[in-house]
Amino acid sequence: MIWLVIGLVLFLGIHSVRIVAPEFRQAQIDARGISAWKGIYAVVAIIGFVILVWGYGQARLDPVVFWVAPAWMSHLVALLMIFVMILLVASQLPAGRIKAAVKHPMLLAVKIWAVAHLLVNGDLASILLFGSFLAWAIVDRISEKKRLRAGLTTNPVAGPVKWDILSVVGGLVVYVLFLVWLHRLLIGVAPIVGV
C-alpha cells in the first residue's frame, strides 16, 4: 500500500503544482525555461505513474474489502466509460462544440472515470486510487475557475463540428480497444465478464 501512496503523491503532486504553488512553477519556468520544466514535470509524472500502477497491483494481492458491487454494475461502468473516452479524445483536439460546452473535458473525464470505478471497486487500494483522482479533479476544476476569474486563462471557443465528430469516433475506437483488449492487458481484469 505504501508504494501506491508514494506513486499517488508523486503523480498527483506534480499535477498539482499549478494549483498549490503557481509562483514556484513560474519561478522554475523563468529560471530553467518552459522546455526544462516540462521535462522535469514529465519525468516525475512517469515515475509516479509507474510506482502507483505497481503499488496498486501489489495492494490488490491482499485486499481490504469494504463492499462488493453487484455484477450488473460493471455494465453501468462500461456505459459511463464511453463518455470518458470521448471526453479524453476531445481534450486532445482543437475545440468543437463538446470541448467548448464542457470547458475542461480531461477533468470531467477523470471525475466520471473515478466515480465509475469506485462503483465497482470497494477495496481500500481502489478507494485510495480512484478517490484521490476524484478529489484532485475537483480541486483542479475549482482552481481553473479561479484562474479564469483572474484572467489568467480562457475557456475554449466552439470551433468546427469536425472536431466533435473526431472526438466521438476516436473515443469509440479507444473505448472498444479498452473493452476487448487493453483493459485486460494493462490492468489484468476484463471490464465485463465474458468479453
Contact map, one row per residue, 1 for C-alpha under 8 A:
111110000000000000000000000000000000000000000000000000110110000000000000000000000000000000000000000000000000000000000000000010000000000000000000000000000000000000000000000000000000000000000000000
111111000000000000000000000000000000000000000000000000100000000000000000000000000000000000000000000000000000000000000000000000000000000000000000000000000000000000000000000000000000000000000000000
111111100000000000000000000000000000000000000000001101110000000000000000000000000000000000000000000000000000000000000000000000000000000000000000000000000000000000000000000000000000000000000000000
111111110000000000000000000000000000000000000000001111110010000000000000000000000000000000000000000000000000000000000000000010001000000000000000000000000000000000000000000000000000000000000000000
111111111000000000000000000000000000000000000000000100100000000000000000000000000000000000000000000000000000000000000000000000000000000000000000000000000000000000000000000000000000000000000000000
011111111100000000000000000000000000000000000001001100000000000000000000000000000000000000000000000000000000000000000000000000000000000000000000000000000000000000000000000000000000000000000000000
001111111110000000000000000000000000000000000011111110100000000000000000000000000000000000000000000000000000000000000000000000000000000000000000000000000000000000000000000000000000000000000000000
000111111111100000000000000000000000000000000001100100000000000000000000000000000000000000000000000000000000000000000000000000001001000000000000000000000000000000000000000000000000000000000000000
000011111111100000000000000000000000000000000001000000000000000000000000000000000000000000000000000000000000000000000000000000000000000000000000000000000000000000000000000000000000000000000000000
000001111111110000000000000000000000000000011011100000000000000000000000000000000000000000000000000000000000000000000000000000000000000000000000000000000000000000000000000000000000000000000000000
000000111111111000000000000000000000000000011111100100000000000000000000000000000000000000000000000000000000000000000000000000000000000000000000000000000000000000000000000000000000000000000000000
000000011111111100000000000000000000000000001000000000000000000000000000000000000000000000000000000000000000000000000000000000000000100100000000000000000000000000000000000000000000000000000000000
000000011111111110000000000000000000000000000000000000000000000000000000000000000000000000000000000000000000000000000000000000000000000000000000000000000000000000000000000000000000000000000000000
000000000111111110000000000000000000000010011000000000000000000000000000000000000000000000000000000000000000000000000000000000000000000000000000000000000000000000000000000000000000000000000000000
000000000011111111000000000000000000000000001000000000000000000000000000000000000000000000000000000000000000000000000000000000000000000000000000000000000000000000000000000000000000000000000000000
000000000001111111111000000000000000000000000000000000000000000000000000000000000000000000000000000000000000000000000000000000000000000100010000000000000000000000000000000000000000000000000000000
000000000000111111111101100000000000000000000000000000000000000000000000000000000000000000000000000000000000000000000000000000000000000000000000000000000000000000000000000000000000000000000000000
000000000000001111111100100000000000000000000000000000000000000000000000000000000000000000000000000000000000000000000000000000000000000000000000000000000000000000000000000000000000000000000000000
000000000000000111111100000000000000000000000000000000000000000000000000000000000000000000000000000000000000000000000000000000000000000000010010000000000000000000000000000000000000000000000000000
000000000000000111111100000000000000000000000000000000000000000000000000000000000000000000000000000000000000000000000000000000000000000000000000000000000000000000000000000000000000000000000000000
000000000000000111111111100000000000000000000000000000000000000000000000000000000000000000000000000000000000000000000000000000000000000000000000000000000000000000000000000000000000000000000000000
000000000000000011111111110000000000000000000000000000000000000000000000000000000000000000000000000000000000000000000000000000000000000000000000000000000000000000000000000000000000000000000000000
000000000000000000001111111000000000000000000000000000000000000000000000000000000000000000000000000000000000000000000000000000000000000000000000000000000000000000000000000000000000000000000000000
000000000000000010001111111100000000000000000000000000000000000000000000000000000000000000000000000000000000000000000000000000000000000000000000000000000000000000000000000000000000000000000000000
000000000000000011001111111110000000000000000000000000000000000000000000000000000000000000000000000000000000000000000000000000000000000000000000000000000000000000000000000000000000000000000000000
000000000000000000000111111111000000000000000000000000000000000000000000000000000000000000000000000000000000000000000000000000000000000000000000000000000000000000000000000000000000000000000000000
000000000000000000000011111111100000000000000000000000000000000000000000000000000000000000000000000000000000000000000000000000000000000000000000000000000000000000000000000000000000000000000000000
000000000000000000000001111111111000100000000000000000000000000000000000000000000000000000000000000000000000000000000000000000000000000000000000000000000000000000000000000000000000000000000000000
000000000000000000000000111111111101100000000000000000000000000000000000000000000000000000000000000000000000000000000000000000000000000000000000000000000000000000000000000000000000000000000000000
000000000000000000000000011111111100000000000000000000000000000000000000000000000000000000000000000000000000000000000000000000000000000000000000000000000000000000000000000000000000000000000000000
000000000000000000000000001111111000000000000000000000000000000000000000000000000000000000000000000000000000000000000000000000000000000000000000000000000000000000000000000000000000000000000000000
000000000000000000000000000111111111100000000000000000000000000000000000000000000000000000000000000000000000000000000000000000000000000000000000000000000000000000000000000000000000000000000000000
000000000000000000000000000111111111100000000000000000000000000000000000000000000000000000000000000000000000000000000000000000000000000000000000000000000000000000000000000000000000000000000000000
000000000000000000000000000011011111110000000000000000000000000000000000000000000000000000000000000000000000000000000000000000000000000000000000000000000000000000000000000000000000000000000000000
000000000000000000000000000000011111111000000000000000000000000000000000000000000000000000000000000000000000000000000000000000000000000000000000000000000000000000000000000000000000000000000000000
000000000000000000000000000010011111111100000000000000000000000000000000000000000000000000000000000000000000000000000000000000000000000000000000000000000000000000000000000000000000000000000000000
000000000000000000000000000110011111111110000000000000000000000000000000000000000000000000000000000000000000000000000000000000000000000000000000000000000000000000000000000000000000000000000000000
000000000000000000000000000000000111111111000000000000000000000000000000000000000000000000000000000000000000000000000000000000000000000000000000000000000000000000000000000000000000000000000000000
000000000000000000000000000000000011111111100000000000000000000000000000000000000000000000000000000000000000000000000000000000000000000000000000000000000000000000000000000000000000000000000000000
000000000000000000000000000000000001111111110000000000000000000000000000000000000000000000000000000000000000000000000000000000000000000000000000000000000000000000000000000000000000000000000000000
000000000000010000000000000000000000111111111000000000000000000000000000000000000000000000000000000000000000000000000000000000000000000000000000000000000000000000000000000000000000000000000000000
000000000000000000000000000000000000011111111100000000000000000000000000000000000000000000000000000000000000000000000000000000000000000000000000000000000000000000000000000000000000000000000000000
000000000000000000000000000000000000001111111110000000000000000000000000000000000000000000000000000000000000000000000000000000000000000000000000000000000000000000000000000000000000000000000000000
000000000110010000000000000000000000000111111111000000000000000000000000000000000000000000000000000000000000000000000000000000000000000000000000000000000000000000000000000000000000000000000000000
000000000111011000000000000000000000000011111111100000000000000000000000000000000000000000000000000000000000000000000000000000000000000000000000000000000000000000000000000000000000000000000000000
000000000010000000000000000000000000000001111111110000000000000000000000000000000000000000000000000000000000000000000000000000000000000000000000000000000000000000000000000000000000000000000000000
000000100110000000000000000000000000000000111111111000000000000000000000000000000000000000000000000000000000000000000000000000000000000000000000000000000000000000000000000000000000000000000000000
000001111110000000000000000000000000000000011111111100000000000000000000000000000000000000000000000000000000000000000000000000000000000000000000000000000000000000000000000000000000000000000000000
000000110110000000000000000000000000000000001111111110000000000000000000000000000000000000000000000000000000000000000000000000000000000000000000000000000000000000000000000000000000000000000000000
000000100000000000000000000000000000000000000111111111000000000000000000000000000000000000000000000000000000000000000000000000000000000000000000000000000000000000000000000000000000000000000000000
001101100000000000000000000000000000000000000011111111100000000000000000000000000000000000000000000000000000000000000000000000000000000000000000000000000000000000000000000000000000000000000000000
001111110010000000000000000000000000000000000001111111110000000000000000000000000000000000000000000000000000000000000000000000000000000000000000000000000000000000000000000000000000000000000000000
000100100000000000000000000000000000000000000000111111111000000000000000000000000000000000000000000000000000000000000000000000000000000000000000000000000000000000000000000000000000000000000000000
001100000000000000000000000000000000000000000000011111111100000000000000000000000000000000000000000000000000000000000000000000000000000000000000000000000000000000000000000000000000000000000000000
111110100000000000000000000000000000000000000000001111111110000000000000000000000000000000000000000000000000000000000000000000000000000000000000000000000000000000000000000000000000000000000000000
101100000000000000000000000000000000000000000000000111111111000000000000000000000000000000000000000000000000000000000000000011001000000000000000000000000000000000000000000000000000000000000000000
000000000000000000000000000000000000000000000000000011111111100000000000000000000000000000000000000000000000000000000000000000000000000000000000000000000000000000000000000000000000000000000000000
100000000000000000000000000000000000000000000000000001111111110000000000000000000000000000000000000000000000000000000000000000000000000000000000000000000000000000000000000000000000000000000000000
100100000000000000000000000000000000000000000000000000111111111000000000000000000000000000000000000000000000000000000000000010000000000000000000000000000000000000000000000000000000000000000000000
000000000000000000000000000000000000000000000000000000011111111000000000000000000000000000000000000000000000000000000000000010000000000000000000000000000000000000000000000000000000000000000000000
000000000000000000000000000000000000000000000000000000001111111000000000000000000000000000000000000000000000000000000000000000000000000000000000000000000000000000000000000000000000000000000000000
000000000000000000000000000000000000000000000000000000000111111100000000000000000000000000000000000000000000000000000000000000000000000000000000000000000000000000000000000000000000000000000000000
000000000000000000000000000000000000000000000000000000000011111110000000000000000000000000000000000000000000000000000000001110000000000000000000000000000000000000000000000000000000000000000000000
000000000000000000000000000000000000000000000000000000000000011111000000000000000000000000000000000000000000000000000000001110000000000000000000000000000000000000000000000000000000000000000000000
000000000000000000000000000000000000000000000000000000000000001111110000000000000000000000000000000000000000000000000000011100000000000000000000000000000000000000000000000000000000000000000000000
000000000000000000000000000000000000000000000000000000000000000111110000000000000000000000000000000000000000000000000000011100000000000000000000000000000000000000000000000000000000000000000000000
000000000000000000000000000000000000000000000000000000000000000011111000000000000000000000000000000000000000000000000000111000000000000000000000000000000000000000000000000000000000000000000000000
000000000000000000000000000000000000000000000000000000000000000011111100000000000000000000000000000000000000000000000001110000000000000000000000000000000000000000000000000000000000000000000000000
000000000000000000000000000000000000000000000000000000000000000000111110100000000000000000000000000000000000000000000011110000000000000000000000000000000000000000000000000000000000000000000000000
000000000000000000000000000000000000000000000000000000000000000000011111100000000000000000000000000000000000000000000001000000000000000000000000000000000000000000000000000000000000000000000000000
000000000000000000000000000000000000000000000000000000000000000000001111110000000000000000000000000000000000000000000000000000000000000000000000000000000000000000000000000000000000000000000000000
000000000000000000000000000000000000000000000000000000000000000000000111111100000000000000000000000000000000000000000000000000000000000000000000000000000000000000000000000000000000000000000000000
000000000000000000000000000000000000000000000000000000000000000000001111111110000000000000000000000000000000000000000011000000000000000000000000000000000000000000000000000000000000000000000000000
000000000000000000000000000000000000000000000000000000000000000000000011111111000000000000000000000000000000000000000001000000000000000000000000000000000000000000000000000000000000000000000011000
000000000000000000000000000000000000000000000000000000000000000000000001111111100000000000000000000000000000000000000000000000000000000000000000000000000000000000000000000000000000000000000001000
000000000000000000000000000000000000000000000000000000000000000000000001111111110000000000000000000000000000000000010000000000000000000000000000000000000000000000000000000000000000000000000000000
000000000000000000000000000000000000000000000000000000000000000000000000111111111000000000000000000000000000000000011011000000000000000000000000000000000000000000000000000000000000000000000000000
000000000000000000000000000000000000000000000000000000000000000000000000011111111100000000000000000000000000000000000000000000000000000000000000000000000000000000000000000000000010000000000011000
000000000000000000000000000000000000000000000000000000000000000000000000001111111110000000000000000000000000000000000000000000000000000000000000000000000000000000000000000000000000000000000000000
000000000000000000000000000000000000000000000000000000000000000000000000000111111111000000000000000000000000000110010000000000000000000000000000000000000000000000000000000000000000000000000000000
000000000000000000000000000000000000000000000000000000000000000000000000000011111111100000000000000000000000000110010000000000000000000000000000000000000000000000000000000000100000000000000000000
000000000000000000000000000000000000000000000000000000000000000000000000000001111111110000000000000000000000000000000000000000000000000000000000000000000000000000000000001100100000000000000000000
000000000000000000000000000000000000000000000000000000000000000000000000000000111111111000000000000000000000100000000000000000000000000000000000000000000000000000000000001000000000000000000000000
000000000000000000000000000000000000000000000000000000000000000000000000000000011111111100000000000000000001110110000000000000000000000000000000000000000000000000000000001000000000000000000000000
000000000000000000000000000000000000000000000000000000000000000000000000000000001111111110000000000000000000100000000000000000000000000000000000000000000000000000000000001101100000000000000000000
000000000000000000000000000000000000000000000000000000000000000000000000000000000111111111000000000000000000000000000000000000000000000000000000000000000000000000000011111100000000000000000000000
000000000000000000000000000000000000000000000000000000000000000000000000000000000011111111100000001000001101100000000000000000000000000000000000000000000000000000000010001000000000000000000000000
000000000000000000000000000000000000000000000000000000000000000000000000000000000001111111110000000000001100100000000000000000000000000000000000000000000000000000000000001000000000000000000000000
000000000000000000000000000000000000000000000000000000000000000000000000000000000000111111111000000000000000000000000000000000000000000000000000000000000000000000000011011000000000000000000000000
000000000000000000000000000000000000000000000000000000000000000000000000000000000000011111111110011000001000000000000000000000000000000000000000000000000000000000110111000000000000000000000000000
000000000000000000000000000000000000000000000000000000000000000000000000000000000000001111111100001000011100000000000000000000000000000000000000000000000000000000000000000000000000000000000000000
000000000000000000000000000000000000000000000000000000000000000000000000000000000000000111111100000000000000000000000000000000000000000000000000000000000000000000000000000000000000000000000000000
000000000000000000000000000000000000000000000000000000000000000000000000000000000000000011111110000000000000000000000000000000000000000000000000000000000000000000100010000000000000000000000000000
000000000000000000000000000000000000000000000000000000000000000000000000000000000000000001111111000000000000000000000000000000000000000000000000000000000000001000100000000000000000000000000000000
000000000000000000000000000000000000000000000000000000000000000000000000000000000000000001001111111100000000000000000000000000000000000000000000000000000001111100100000000000000000000000000000000
000000000000000000000000000000000000000000000000000000000000000000000000000000000000000000000111111100000000000000000000000000000000000000000000000000000000111111110000000000000000000000000000000
000000000000000000000000000000000000000000000000000000000000000000000000000000000000000000000011111110000000000000000000000000000000000000000000000000000000011110110000000000000000000000000000000
000000000000000000000000000000000000000000000000000000000000000000000000000000000000000001000011111111000000000000000000000000000000000000000000000000000000010000010000000000000000000000000000000
000000000000000000000000000000000000000000000000000000000000000000000000000000000000001001100011111111111000000000000000000000000000000000000000000000000001010000000000000000000000000000000000000
000000000000000000000000000000000000000000000000000000000000000000000000000000000000000000000011111111100000000000000000000000000000000000000000000000000011111000000000000000000000000000000000000
000000000000000000000000000000000000000000000000000000000000000000000000000000000000000000000000111111100000000000000000000000000000000000000000000000000000010000000000000000000000000000000000000
000000000000000000000000000000000000000000000000000000000000000000000000000000000000000000000000011111111001000000000000000000000000000000000000000000000000000000000000000000000000000000000000000
000000000000000000000000000000000000000000000000000000000000000000000000000000000000000000000000001111111000000000000000000000000000000000000000000000000011000000000000000000000000000000000000000
000000000000000000000000000000000000000000000000000000000000000000000000000000000000000000100000001001111111000000000000000000000000000000001000000000000000000000000000000000000000000000000000000
000000000000000000000000000000000000000000000000000000000000000000000000000000000000001101100000001001111111100000000000000000000000000000000000000000000000000000000000000000000000000000000000000
000000000000000000000000000000000000000000000000000000000000000000000000000000000000001100100000000000011111110000000000000000000000000000000000000000000000000000000000000000000000000000000000000
000000000000000000000000000000000000000000000000000000000000000000000000000000000000000000000000000000011111111000000000000000000000000011011000000000000000000000000000000000000000000000000000000
000000000000000000000000000000000000000000000000000000000000000000000000000000000001001000000000000001011111111100000000000000000000000010000000000000000000000000000000000000000000000000000000000
000000000000000000000000000000000000000000000000000000000000000000000000000000000011101100000000000000001111111110000000000000000000000000000000000000000000000000000000000000000000000000000000000
000000000000000000000000000000000000000000000000000000000000000000000000000000000001000000000000000000000111111111000000000000000000110010000000000000000000000000000000000000000000000000000000000
000000000000000000000000000000000000000000000000000000000000000000000000000000000000000000000000000000000011111111100000000000000000110011000000000000000000000000000000000000000000000000000000000
000000000000000000000000000000000000000000000000000000000000000000000000000000011001000000000000000000000001111111110000000000000000000000000000000000000000000000000000000000000000000000000000000
000000000000000000000000000000000000000000000000000000000000000000000000000000011001000000000000000000000000111111111000000000000000000000000000000000000000000000000000000000000000000000000000000
000000000000000000000000000000000000000000000000000000000000000000000000000000000000000000000000000000000000011111111100000000000110110000000000000000000000000000000000000000000000000000000000000
000000000000000000000000000000000000000000000000000000000000000000000000000000000000000000000000000000000000001111111110000000000110010000000000000000000000000000000000000000000000000000000000000
000000000000000000000000000000000000000000000000000000000000000000000000000110011000000000000000000000000000000111111111000000000000000000000000000000000000000000000000000000000000000000000000000
000000000000000000000000000000000000000000000000000000000000000000000000000010000000000000000000000000000000000011111111100001000100000000000000000000000000000000000000000000000000000000000000000
000000000000000000000000000000000000000000000000000000000000000000000000000000000000000000000000000000000000000001111111110001100110000000000000000000000000000000000000000000000000000000000000000
000000000000000000000000000000000000000000000000000000000000000000001000100010000000000000000000000000000000000000111111110000000000000000000000000000000000000000000000000000000000000000000000000
000000000000000000000000000000000000000000000000000000000000000000011100110010000000000000000000000000000000000000011111110000000000000000000000000000000000000000000000000000000000000000000000000
000000000000000000000000000000000000000000000000000000000000000000111000000000000000000000000000000000000000000000001111111001100000000000000000000000000000000000000000000000000000000000000000000
000000000000000000000000000000000000000000000000000000000000000011111000000000000000000000000000000000000000000000000111111101100000000000000000000000000000000000000000000000000000000000000000000
000000000000000000000000000000000000000000000000000000000000001111100000000000000000000000000000000000000000000000000000111111100000000000000000000000000000000000000000000000000000000000000000000
000000000000000000000000000000000000000000000000000000000000001111000000000000000000000000000000000000000000000000000000011111110000000000000000000000000000000000000000000000000000000000000000000
100100000000000000000000000000000000000000000000000000010011001100000000000000000000000000000000000000000000000000000000001111111000000000000000000000000000000000000000000000000000000000000000000
000000000000000000000000000000000000000000000000000000010000000000000000000000000000000000000000000000000000000000001100111111111110000000000000000000000000000000000000000000000000000000000000000
000000000000000000000000000000000000000000000000000000000000000000000000000000000000000000000000000000000000000000000100111111111111000000000000000000000000000000000000000000000000000000000000000
000000000000000000000000000000000000000000000000000000000000000000000000000000000000000000000000000000000000000000000000000111111111000000000000000000000000000000000000000000000000000000000000000
000100010000000000000000000000000000000000000000000000010000000000000000000000000000000000000000000000000000000000000000000011111111100000000000000000000000000000000000000000000000000000000000000
000000000000000000000000000000000000000000000000000000000000000000000000000000000000000000000000000000000000000001101100000001111111110000000000000000000000000000000000000000000000000000000000000
000000000000000000000000000000000000000000000000000000000000000000000000000000000000000000000000000000000000000001100100000001111111111000000000000000000000000000000000000000000000000000000000000
000000010000000000000000000000000000000000000000000000000000000000000000000000000000000000000000000000000000000000000000000000111111111100000000000000000000000000000000000000000000000000000000000
000000000001000000000000000000000000000000000000000000000000000000000000000000000000000000000000000000000000011001000000000000001111111110000000000000000000000000000000000000000000000000000000000
000000000000000000000000000000000000000000000000000000000000000000000000000000000000000000000000000000000000011001100000000000000111111111000000000000000000000000000000000000000000000000000000000
000000000000000000000000000000000000000000000000000000000000000000000000000000000000000000000000000000000000000000000000000000000011111111100000000000000000000000000000000000000000000000000000000
000000000001000100000000000000000000000000000000000000000000000000000000000000000000000000000000000000000000000000000000000000000001111111110000000000000000000000000000000000000000000000000000000
000000000000000000000000000000000000000000000000000000000000000000000000000000000000000000000000000000000011011000000000000000000000111111111000000000000000000000000000000000000000000000000000000
000000000000000000000000000000000000000000000000000000000000000000000000000000000000000000000000000000000010001000000000000000000000011111111100000000000000000000000000000000000000000000000000000
000000000000000000000000000000000000000000000000000000000000000000000000000000000000000000000000000000000000000000000000000000000000001111111110000000000000000000000000000000000000000000000000000
000000000000000100100000000000000000000000000000000000000000000000000000000000000000000000000000000000000010000000000000000000000000000111111111000000000000000000000000000000000000000000000000000
000000000000000000000000000000000000000000000000000000000000000000000000000000000000000000000000000000010010000000000000000000000000000011111111100000000000000000000000000000000000000000000000000
000000000000000000000000000000000000000000000000000000000000000000000000000000000000000000000000000000000000000000000000000000000000000001111111110000000000000000000000000000000000000000000000000
000000000000000000100000000000000000000000000000000000000000000000000000000000000000000000000000000000000000000000000000000000000000000000111111111000000000000000000000000000000000000000000000000
000000000000000000000000000000000000000000000000000000000000000000000000000000000000000000000000000000000000000000000000000000000000000000011111111100001000000000000000000000000000000000000000000
000000000000000000000000000000000000000000000000000000000000000000000000000000000000000000000000000000000000000000000000000000000000000000001111111110000000000000000000000000000000000000000000000
000000000000000000000000000000000000000000000000000000000000000000000000000000000000000000000000000000000000000000000000000000000000000000000111111111000000000000000000000000000000000000000000000
000000000000000000000000000000000000000000000000000000000000000000000000000000000000000000000000000000000000000000000000000000000000000000000011111111111000000000000000000000000000000000000000000
000000000000000000000000000000000000000000000000000000000000000000000000000000000000000000000000000000000000000000000000000000000000000000000001111111111110000000000000000000000000000000000000000
000000000000000000000000000000000000000000000000000000000000000000000000000000000000000000000000000000000000000000000000000000000000000000000000111111110000000000000000000000000000000000000000000
000000000000000000000000000000000000000000000000000000000000000000000000000000000000000000000000000000000000000000000000000000000000000000000000011111111000000000000000000000000000000000000000000
000000000000000000000000000000000000000000000000000000000000000000000000000000000000000000000000000000000000000000000000000000000000000000000000001111111100000000000000000000000000000000000000000
000000000000000000000000000000000000000000000000000000000000000000000000000000000000000000000000000000000000000000000000000000000000000000000000001111111100000000000000000000000000000000000000000
000000000000000000000000000000000000000000000000000000000000000000000000000000000000000000000000000000000000000000000000000000000000000000000001001101111110000000000000000000000000000000000000000
000000000000000000000000000000000000000000000000000000000000000000000000000000000000000000000000000000000000000000000000000000000000000000000000000100111111000000000000000000000000000000000000000
000000000000000000000000000000000000000000000000000000000000000000000000000000000000000000000000000100100000000000000000000000000000000000000000000100001111100000000000000000000000000000000000000
000000000000000000000000000000000000000000000000000000000000000000000000000000000000000000000010001100100000000000000000000000000000000000000000000000000111110000000000000000000000000000000000000
000000000000000000000000000000000000000000000000000000000000000000000000000000000000000000000011000100000000000000000000000000000000000000000000000000000011111000000000000000000000000000000000000
000000000000000000000000000000000000000000000000000000000000000000000000000000000000000000000011111110000000000000000000000000000000000000000000000000000001111100000000000000000000000000000000000
000000000000000000000000000000000000000000000000000000000000000000000000000000000000000000000111100100000000000000000000000000000000000000000000000000000000111110100000000000000000000000000000000
000000000000000000000000000000000000000000000000000000000000000000000000000000000000000000000011100000000000000000000000000000000000000000000000000000000000011111110000000000000000000000000000000
000000000000000000000000000000000000000000000000000000000000000000000000000000000000000000000001100000000000000000000000000000000000000000000000000000000000001111111000000000000000000000000000000
000000000000000000000000000000000000000000000000000000000000000000000000000000000000000000000001000000000000000000000000000000000000000000000000000000000000000111111100000000000000000000000000000
000000000000000000000000000000000000000000000000000000000000000000000000000000000000000001001111100000000000000000000000000000000000000000000000000000000000001111111110000000000000000000000000000
000000000000000000000000000000000000000000000000000000000000000000000000000000000000000001000001110000000000000000000000000000000000000000000000000000000000000111111111000000000000000000000000000
000000000000000000000000000000000000000000000000000000000000000000000000000000000000000000000000000000000000000000000000000000000000000000000000000000000000000011111111100000000000000000000000000
000000000000000000000000000000000000000000000000000000000000000000000000000000000000000001000000000000000000000000000000000000000000000000000000000000000000000001111111110000000000000000000000000
000000000000000000000000000000000000000000000000000000000000000000000000000000000000011011001000000000000000000000000000000000000000000000000000000000000000000000111111111000000000000000000000000
000000000000000000000000000000000000000000000000000000000000000000000000000000000000010011000000000000000000000000000000000000000000000000000000000000000000000000011111111100000000000000000000000
000000000000000000000000000000000000000000000000000000000000000000000000000000000000010000000000000000000000000000000000000000000000000000000000000000000000000000001111111110000000000000000000000
000000000000000000000000000000000000000000000000000000000000000000000000000000000000010010000000000000000000000000000000000000000000000000000000000000000000000000000111111111000000000000000000000
000000000000000000000000000000000000000000000000000000000000000000000000000000000111111110000000000000000000000000000000000000000000000000000000000000000000000000000011111111100000000000000000000
000000000000000000000000000000000000000000000000000000000000000000000000000000000100110000000000000000000000000000000000000000000000000000000000000000000000000000000001111111110000000000000000000
000000000000000000000000000000000000000000000000000000000000000000000000000000000000000000000000000000000000000000000000000000000000000000000000000000000000000000000000111111111000000000000000000
000000000000000000000000000000000000000000000000000000000000000000000000000000000000100000000000000000000000000000000000000000000000000000000000000000000000000000000000011111111100000000000000000
000000000000000000000000000000000000000000000000000000000000000000000000000000001100100000000000000000000000000000000000000000000000000000000000000000000000000000000000001111111110000000000000000
000000000000000000000000000000000000000000000000000000000000000000000000000000000000000000000000000000000000000000000000000000000000000000000000000000000000000000000000000111111111000000000000000
000000000000000000000000000000000000000000000000000000000000000000000000000000000000000000000000000000000000000000000000000000000000000000000000000000000000000000000000000011111111110000000000000
000000000000000000000000000000000000000000000000000000000000000000000000000000000000000000000000000000000000000000000000000000000000000000000000000000000000000000000000000001111111111100000000000
000000000000000000000000000000000000000000000000000000000000000000000000000001000000000000000000000000000000000000000000000000000000000000000000000000000000000000000000000000111111111000000111001
000000000000000000000000000000000000000000000000000000000000000000000000000000000000000000000000000000000000000000000000000000000000000000000000000000000000000000000000000000011111111100000100001
000000000000000000000000000000000000000000000000000000000000000000000000000000000000000000000000000000000000000000000000000000000000000000000000000000000000000000000000000000001111111110000000000
000000000000000000000000000000000000000000000000000000000000000000000000000000000000000000000000000000000000000000000000000000000000000000000000000000000000000000000000000000001111111111100000000
000000000000000000000000000000000000000000000000000000000000000000000000000000000000000000000000000000000000000000000000000000000000000000000000000000000000000000000000000000000111111111111110000
000000000000000000000000000000000000000000000000000000000000000000000000000000000000000000000000000000000000000000000000000000000000000000000000000000000000000000000000000000000101111111111110000
000000000000000000000000000000000000000000000000000000000000000000000000000000000000000000000000000000000000000000000000000000000000000000000000000000000000000000000000000000000000111111111000000
000000000000000000000000000000000000000000000000000000000000000000000000000000000000000000000000000000000000000000000000000000000000000000000000000000000000000000000000000000000000011111110000000
000000000000000000000000000000000000000000000000000000000000000000000000000000000000000000000000000000000000000000000000000000000000000000000000000000000000000000000000000000000000011111111000000
000000000000000000000000000000000000000000000000000000000000000000000000000000000000000000000000000000000000000000000000000000000000000000000000000000000000000000000000000000000000001111111100000
000000000000000000000000000000000000000000000000000000000000000000000000000000000000000000000000000000000000000000000000000000000000000000000000000000000000000000000000000000000000001110111110000
000000000000000000000000000000000000000000000000000000000000000000000000000000000000000000000000000000000000000000000000000000000000000000000000000000000000000000000000000000000011001100011111111
000000000000000000000000000000000000000000000000000000000000000000000000010001000000000000000000000000000000000000000000000000000000000000000000000000000000000000000000000000000010001100001111101
000000000000000000000000000000000000000000000000000000000000000000000000011001000000000000000000000000000000000000000000000000000000000000000000000000000000000000000000000000000010000000000111111
000000000000000000000000000000000000000000000000000000000000000000000000000000000000000000000000000000000000000000000000000000000000000000000000000000000000000000000000000000000000000000000111111
000000000000000000000000000000000000000000000000000000000000000000000000000000000000000000000000000000000000000000000000000000000000000000000000000000000000000000000000000000000000000000000101111
000000000000000000000000000000000000000000000000000000000000000000000000000000000000000000000000000000000000000000000000000000000000000000000000000000000000000000000000000000000011000000000111111
